[in-house]
Amino acid sequence: MTSRRSEKQKMLSGDLYVASDPELQRDMAQCAEWLARYNRHDGTLHERLGHAGTNATIRAPFYCDYGYNIFLGDSVFLNFGCIVLDVVPVRIGDGTQVGPGVQILAADHPRDPALRQKMLESGRPVTIGKHVWIGGGAIILPGITVGDHAIIGAGSVVTHDVAPGDTVAGNPARPLHAGMSRR
């Protein structure tokens, strides 16, 4: 006999799930309570995040879905107003700096409109390497991997993986090549 997986188990594995499930709604309510305390400087990262390394800093206000799927390495810095939709793991490596207003979106939706009408969602993990610099207002889409030492220009929309050491910019973000003007 096969046991039925909970909506939370489906979500955590990246499969389609129903976000209005009571267990997930409780988790989101607990996260909202923590965020309210954190954003008024009455809470700590270690209360809710999956992992917050030594000297990891998130400047309030900060927004996320669950918190427990966010894993920060040592000396990670997220500036004001960042959003992390963490329905599956979001991992940010040591020494990475994230500018203000950056959105890291692991949450996804089916491309099939019939599935969307059923209010199904899914997620694809986001992994950001060590010593990455992400400029203000950038958007990182579901399933993206950003390699160590990469740079993502301000306002970029990252739709494809970024190789280690690459600098990308634009919408969609594309590698900057030697000889292109940089500021």
Salt bridges, closest charged atoms under 4 A:
GLU7 OE2 - LYS10 NZ 2.95
ASP15 OD2 - ARG5 NH2 2.67
ASP27 OD2 - LYS8 NZ 2.93
GLU33 OE2 - ARG37 NE 2.63
ASP42 OD2 - ARG40 NE 2.84
GLU47 OE1 - ARG37 NH2 2.61
ASP108 OD1 - ARG111 NH1 2.94
ASP108 OD2 - ARG124 NE 2.96
